[in-house]
């Protein structure tokens, strides 16, 4: 049985600081506002900025079973390479039937997630997370 990695994006403020720092390094390496003794320093700053951005963007792919969410929506990555992104406002209903989670959206689309390889406690945690944030009864 596999565990789901839950990642609450709204509680990770340090990533925002790193993104702002990366943006500053990219802009400073483009315009070179300061004069350094060694001009290679700007290349290192640029490399560090893009490495940080790549690291941040790749977090979704670190785990086979990954859930990222904030107050607006959720990204579910259960088995496939790319995840499904859902807005909490659009979710009309959610059902957990043994190993299958069925999510229905307001535009009549239905998403099915096979949770047969996921431990039972994580299935229930995922179900409760979506139910609470989508404000369903």
C-alpha positions, 0 to 999 in steps of 0.5 A: 500500500502506498501513502499519499504525499499531502502538500498544503501550498497556503502554509509554505511561505518560504517558497514565496520568498525563494521565488521573489529572490529568484526573480531578483537574481534573474533581473539583476543578471539581465541588467547587471546593475552592480559592478563585481570584480568577477563578472562570472558572479552574474552567471552563478546568480542566474544559474541559482535562480533558474535552478530554484525555479526548476526545483519549485516546479518539479515538486509535483513529480517527486511522488507518484501519489501527490496532492497539492492544494490551497484555498482555491483548488487542488491538484491530484496526481494519483498514478498518471504522470500529469495530475488533474487540477480542480477548483473547489468552487466547481465541485458539486459532489464527491463519493468514496466507494471502496477503492474509487473516488468519484468527483463531479463538477458543475459542468457535468464532468466526472473524474474517477480516481482509483485508490486501490493502492492507497492506504485507507487512512490517506483515502479518508484524509483526501476525501475529507480534505476535498469535502471540507474545502468544497463546502459540501454537506 
